[in-house]
Each structure stands twice: as structure tokens, then as C-alpha cells.
């Protein structure tokens, strides 16, 4: 590592760290004991013939590149979970390293969440994890239509396969990490990939992706098991044909597609793009691959939050003027009358303070908790698995406003503020001293897992069903996760 004198963050004099990587020299800054190298390109600009194509390595540069500012976000519309952008020049990483750490520190590569449609790397300040001894890399990757569109013409360009470009970006970032992270003090043989929500789904995708072999040594999935059954290539191409029609391009005219302005792409893209089975990046649906042991044999930490779906209930119902009532309770499930009756009997309104909280329990158990349990059970047949449940039901809600008479509990994404300092949130909050103690324990466990392959609690097995309870007090591990979340019921109706 090359070091030059300079002015550090906050207007105080400090050594300005300067590092030579494969593409050139980058100069960062030091902030309260953390070296920060921001906005480093890991891939070439994805425009022109590179739009809707696999990422290519970045160009090099002469001289010293300033790495003290975050780069562009990938294109997206404004949401409570991401900042609007129309700039495709967005394939950058940020590296955070201990200013006085020992060489060969464990590395955590973070993929942000946001339903694959929103979010950015610079929302997550990992200084707390760095002070525990890790080097942390946060990654931007292509989102939504620009990241996951597939059409038959794009498939013809690439041996019959198209789409999943956001996952290809993440794998390109991991190759960049393998090539360069030692120069920041990180150990390329101890790389943990981690992500929350859509980022966690990305981690699961790489676990079953053959081209990701050798790019990481452990995996952390936070609330990422919500979509472990993927559509096939035909379904993805059908969605792509609808997109082409919406932007006024013949599906066969790839040049027309690549010339569509970003604003038009954002306006026309369908909601709900997800990774799909393309035969190469994802050769089979994630749950099928996990069940058959077709995964990279690395230790996995997989968890969910106690009240995940309450965030969705707040968005769809509580804050939008569409309240859940006893009369429309069964209508919220999106299933036929017979199955709706079974669900309502399993989750009777008399057991909840409000119909909204009842829907929150249904969605949490079906979409997150029991799918996490299923992945844990299948994975534990082939590798070490460590399960957790984030269970601070007094966690602050940082993304959405307070709602009278509605408790967010330990909702989706509420654990993030215990691992990162969050920026760009609409409702910043401060953890109380009990929550700060939990946050410190979580950061130590995350870094310990990255360093050793174990977070410090017993592994999950089908026999023991041990789940670490991340709460302010009470039991440290539980064995009743499946019963608390009605997982036998969901299995009985095919959930």
C-alpha cells in the first residue's frame, strides 16, 4: 500500500491512503480510523453495445484517481428505498478498510437490497464492521429492466441466453475483489458475500451459480429467500417482448432497444423482474439446486426478521388508505376462497391486535420465515448453516413514517441499522443503549463469521433446528422457529 500525505475527512490532517490496483492508482481518505476508497470502477461503462450484455473489465488510467466521492447510482426512480438516477455509468465499488488493521483481514462484499429495482451502495456505511476488523466492499449493480431484461434477440447474441445482467455485474465485482483486495489489506481467500432482501437473493443466486466458483468463501443471506423458485428463459423473454413493444422497438431490433433513452426504459420496464433460469448463471431454480446439493460448499448464515411483512402491509394498506378490516381480511391473501378460509382459520383475527398485524404475520411466515427454514433444512444436508432471526420488535422504522395504531415490529430491513450507519433514509433514528449493545454483538458475529466461518452460535441441523435469537433479551437460541411461524401448515397447503 502506497501512502501519501493529504487532508482527511472532516477537515483534519491525516495520511491520505494511496493504493495501486490493476487499473491504476486510487487515492482515498481516512475517517475516524477507517480508510475509504469510493467510486472505483469495476467494469466498463454499460452503454452502447454493452447495454444488456455481460460486463467487461474497466479501462485503466494514468496518474492518481480521486476516490473520495461516491459514484453514480444505477438508473431507478425515486422511492423511500433509493435515490433517483438516470445515469448508466454506475458500475462502481467502494472499499472500506481499517486504517491500522493487520494485513489479510476478512472481506465482506455487500450487495444492497431494493427488490432489484432500487437502492445504491453508498446508503450503507460499514464503519462499525470495519472497526471489528473486516474490509468491506459495497457494490452498485444494474437494476430492473437494465439489469434483468431478456429478449430472444439478446439471447441470440449470447448463445441462446439473455438477462441476469445484474448478477453478472456482481460476479464481475467479485473478480475485481479477487484481483485487488489484498492491496487494501483484505484476504482474497476469506471473502464473504452478503446481502439483504434482493441482495440476499443475489447471494443465494451465486451459491448455485457455476461461474461464481472460487469467487467467495462464505455467504450471508439476510431476508433473501423470498423468491427461491425462478421463472424460466421463455417466461423472461415473454416479459422482454412486452417491454420492447412498450418502448416502440421491434423485438428483433436490438440496436433500437439499445438506443432507447434511460428515462423511457424506466417508464416502460415491467415491475417484478427477478433472476431467471438461463442455463448458465442460474442453471436450475435455486430451491431445486439447494435440495440436490448443487451449491458451492461454503458456510452459510441465513436469517429473517420476526415481522418482515409488516413493512409491506404499511406500504400497501396502512399508509395508502386501503385499511385491512375484518371484512376484507381474507381478500388480502391472493388465493382462492377455500385456501383463504384455511389461512384465516390458522391465523384467526382474535389472536391479533388488528387485522393489519394478522396480515403481517401471514405474509411474514409464508414469504420469508418458512422459506428461510426450507433453505436451511436443504442446505444443512450439504454444508454448515447458521440460522438467525432478528427479533427486536422495538427497532426504529427508518424508511417509512410512523403509522397511528400500527407497530412495525422487527420488520423487513429493520436489522440493517444494527450493522450499518444508514444514509439517505427518510426517517433517521438513534438506537438506544440496549439496541446499541445488540448492534455491537451482531457486528462482531458477522465479522467473526467472515473470519472463521462461524458466527459464534451452534449450526442449524434438521435434528436440532437451532436458530439464533437476535433480541434485546431473553433466550439466545430457540428451537421453536417452525412452530411459531406455522411452517407445518404452510407445507401442508403447498406453501
N, C-alpha and C positions, 0 to 999 in steps of 0.2 A: 504494500500500500504506500503510495506516494503522499506526502503531507506538505502543504504549503501554508504560509501564514495568511490569515484573512480575517474578515469580520463575520462572526457567527450570528445566529438567530437572536433577535431581541435587542440588537444594538450593543451587545457585549463582545469584547475581543476574545476570540477563541481560534484555535487552529482550524483552518478550512480543509477538510479531508479531500484529497485528490486521488482518484483511482484510475488506473489504465485497464480498460476492458478490451474485448476483441475489436470493437468498432472505433475506439479512440479513448480519450481521457475525459473523465467527468469530475467536476468539482461540486461538492455538496456543502453542507453546513452542519454545525453542531448545535443541538438544542437540549439543554439540561441533561447532558450525558448521553444523548442519542445522536448518532450520525444519521443524516437524512440526505438521500440522493433521489431526487424527484424527477419525474418526466423523462426517463431513459427509454429510448425506442428499442423494442424487442423484435419488431417486424417492419417491413416496408409499408409505406402508405397504401391502404387497401382501396384504391380508386382505379378508374380505367379498367384495364384487363384484370386487375387484382380484386375488383369488387366481385363478390360471390366466387371467390377462388381461395385455395389454400394459402395461408400467409407465407411470405418469403422473408428471408433474413434482411435486416435493416442495412442501409448503406453506412459506411464509416464516415468519419470526419477528421479534419485536421485541427490542430490547436486544442484548446480546453473548452469542453461544452459545459455551460452553466446548468447545474442540476439542483437548483434551489427553488424551483417553482413547479407546481403540478402542471401536467399537460392537459390537453382537451379531453372532455368526456366523449364517449361514443354517442352517436345520434339517438335521441329519445325526446319524448315530450315531457313537460313538467308534471311531476307527481309529488306527493308527500315523501316519496322514497328516492327521488332522483332529480337532478337539475337538467333543464332543457339544454339540448345541444343539436347542432346541425352540421358538425364538423367530423368528417370521416377520418381525419388524421388523428387517431385516438389509440393506437396500439402501443401503449407505454406501461412500464413498471415503475414502482417506487421501492427503494431499498432502505430499510431502517436497521441500523446495526449499533451494538454497544460501542461507545466512544473509547472505552478502555477494557473491552472484553478480551477473552482469550481466543486464539485462533481456533478454527474448526468448531464453531458454535452450531447447534442445531438450527435448521432453517424451516420456517413456516411460510408457505406460499398461500396467500389468501385470495379466494375468488368471491367477489361480492354477490349478494342476492339482489332481488328485484324482479322475480318472475320472468327473467330473461328478456325483459323489455325496458328496464330502468335500472338506475344505480351507477356508481362510479367508485373507483378505487380510493380516491382521496377523502371519502367520507370516514375512513377508518384510520385513526391514529393509533398505532400499535405500540406506543412508547412503553406502556406497562408490561407488555410481553417482552420487549427488548430488555428492559431492566431486570427481567428474570433470567436473561442470558441467551435469548434467541435472536437470530437475524430474521427479519420479517420482510417479505416481498408482497406488495399488493398489486393487483393486475386489472387493467382495463381489457375488455374483450367485446367483440361485436355483438349487438343485441338485436332481438326481434327479427324483422324481415331481413335486415342486412346481415344478421348472424345465423339465421336458420332457414332461410328460403331455399326451396328445392324446386326445380323445374326439369322437364325432360331434356330440354336443350342444354342446360347446365350439366346434367348428368352425362349427356353425350360428349361433352368436353373432357370429362374426367372418368373414363372407363365405366360409365354406367352409374356413377354415384354423384350425388349433389347434396348440399346442405351441411348442417353441423359445423359451420364455419367458426362459430363462437367457441366450440370445443377444440377445433384445430388451433385457434388463437391461443387457448390456454395451454395446449401442448407445446406450441412454439415458445411460449413464455417459459415453460419448464425446461426446454432445451437451452434457452438463454441462461437460465439459472445454473444448469449443469456446467455450462461453459465459463461462467463469470463469477459465481457466488463466492468462490474461495478467495477472490481478491477483495471481498468485503468482510472477510473473516468467517464466512459460513462454510459448513462442511457439505460438499455435494453428495456425500454418501449418507447423509442424515437429513433428507428433505421430506417434510410432511406437507401434503396438500390438505387444505382446509377451506370450508366454505359454509355459508348459511343459506337456507332456502334454495333458490336457484343455484347459488354457488355450491351448496351441498349436493344438489342433483348433478352438477358438473363433476364433483369428486366421485360420486357413485359411477358416473359415466366412464371416468378414467380408470376406475377399478376393473371394469370389464372391457376396456379398450386395448386391443393388442398393440397399436402403435405407442401406447404410453408405457410399455415395458421398460424398466430401468430408469424412468424419469422421477420416481419418488419412492420413498421407503416406508411411509406410514400415511394414514388418511384419517381426517376428522370430518364427519358429516353432521352438521347442525340443522335439524328440521328439513332434511333434504330427501326424505324417502316418499314424498307425496306423489311422485309420478314415476314409479319404477316399472311400469308397463308402457312401452313406447310404440307409437304408430310405425307402420312400415313405409318403405320408399314410395309405394304407389299413393298412399294417403298424403304423404308430404308433397308429392308432385301435383296431386289434385288441388291442394291448397295453393301451390305455386301458380297453377294455371289461373285460378281466380284472381290472384294478385296481378298477374300480367294483364288480364282483361281490365282490372281496375285502373291501372296506370296507362292504358291505351296502347299496349305493345302486343304484337303477335307473340305467342309463347315461344315460337321458333326464332325470334329475332333477339338474340342475346345482346347485340350492340344497342338496340333500343332500350332494353332493360338497364344496361349499364350507364346509359345517358340520362336516365330519369333523375331529376333533382332530388336531393335528400328530403326536402320538405314534402314532395309528392310521395316518396317512399313511406315516410312517417304517416301520411294521411291515409294511404291505401293499404298498409300492411294489416293482415288479419291479427286478431288477438289470439293468444294461446299457442304461439309457436313453442315447440319443445324439441329436444333431441329426438331423432328417429332412427330406426334400424336401417342402416345404409350398407351393411355387409362389410364395412371396413373399420370405421371409427367405432361404431356400435354394431357388432356382428349379430347380436340377438338381444331381445328385450332384457333389461337389467335384471329383473327378478328371475327370469329363466337362467341367465348366466350365473347369478349368485347361487341358485338352487343346485346347479350342476358343478359348482366349483370352478367355473370358467372365469376366475378373477386372479389378479395379481396377489400373491400370498404375502401380504403385508399386514401388520396390525392395524385395526380399525377402531376408532372411537365414534360411536353413533348415538345420537340423542335427540330428544324432542322436548318441548315445553309443555307444562301441565295444561295450559288453557289456550293452545295455539289458535283455534278457530275464532276466539273472541275478537281478534283483530279484524277478521273478515266480516263477522256479524256487525261490528261497529261501522265498517265501510258500507256494507250493503243495506243495513237496516237501521241501526240506531242513529247514525249521523245523516242519513239520507231521507228521512221522513217516511220510511217504509217499516214501521214497527212490527215486530213479531208479536202476535196475540195468540190466545188460546184457540181462537177460531182458525187462524191460518198456520198454526204450528206445523201440521203435517205437510202443508204445501211447500215448506222450506227444504224438504229432503230431496226433491227432484227425482222421485221414484214413483212407481205405481201405487194405487191405494192399498193393496194387500201388504206390500213391504213397508209402506208408510205406517200402517197400523202396528206392525211388529216393532218398528223402531220406537213409535210412541209408547208402546207398552214397556219396552226396555228402558226408556227414558221418560217416565211419567212426569208431568209438569208439577205434581205435588212435591217432588223431590228437589225442586229448584226455586230460587228466589224470584225468577222471572222467566217467561218463555224465551227471551233472548239468550239467557245463560244456558237454557236447556239446548238450544240450537248450537251454542258454542261447544257444549260437551259432545254432542253428536258429531259435529264436524271435526273436532279435535281427535276423537277416538278413531273414527273411520279413516280420515285423510292422513293423519300424522302418527298417532301413538301406535296403532295396531300394525300399520305398515312398517314402522320402525322395528317393532317386535318381530315381525316376519323376517325382515332383513337380518336382524341379529341372530335369529334362530338358524337361518340358512347359512349365513357367513361363518357362524361359530363351528360348523362342521368341518371347516377347512382352514381357518386361521384364528388368531386371537382377536376377540371382540370385547370392547369395554363399553358398556351402556350407561347412559345417564338420563336423568330427567331434571330440567331446570324448573324449580318449584317455589321461587319467591313470588308469591301471589300479591305482594305489595310492590312489585317492581314498577318504577315510573314508566309512563307511556310517553315516549319522546316524539313519535311520528304524528299522532292524531290528538285532537283536543279532548279534554275531559267531557264525559257524557253523563248527564244527571241520571242517577239511579242505575248506572251500569258500571260494573267493575271489570277492568281489562284483565286483571289477574296476571298470571305468567303467560302472556300472550305471545304470538308469533313475533320473533325478532327481539323480544324484551331482554334476552340474555346478552345481546351484543354490547350493551353499555357496561357490562361487567368485565368484558375482555378488552374493549377499545374505548378511547375517547372519541365520541362521535361528533362530527361536524355536519353542517347542512341539515340538521334536524329542525323541525318547526317548533318543537317544544322541549328545549334543553332542560335537563334535570340534574340534580345533585344527589348522589347516593348517600344515605345516612351511614352512620359508623358501622352498624350491623351489616348493611349491604356492602360497604367497602371491605369488610372482613371476608365476606363471601367472594367478592370480586378478586381479592388477593389470592384466595385459595384456588379459585378457578384458573387464574393466570398461571399459578405455579403448576397446577395439574396439566394444563395444556402444554406448557414448555417441557415439563418432565416427560410427557408422552412423546414429544418431538425428539427429546434427547435419548430416551431409553426404550420407547415402545410400550411403556406402561404409564398410566396417569396416576398410579398410586392406590387404586382400589381393585378388588378381585375381578377377574374376567367373567364375562357372561357365558353361560353354557345353557343348553336346553334343560339340564337337570337342576341347575341352581337358580336360574332366572334372576341373577343379581343385577340390580340397577342402582347406580349411584344417585342419591337424592341430593340435588344441589339446592338447598334451602337454608333459611336463616337459623334454623334449629331443628331439633328432632332427630330421627334416625338418619344415619349417614348412608346406609344402603337399605334397599327394600326388595322384597320378593313377591309383592302383590301387584306389580305393574299390570299384568294381563287382566286380572280380575277388576282392578279399579277402572280400567278403560274398556271393559266389556268385550275383550278380544275374542273370546269363545263365541259370543253372539255374532260378531261380525263374520267370523269364519263360517258359522252355520248358515248364513244367508249369502255366502259367496263374496263377502267384502274383502 
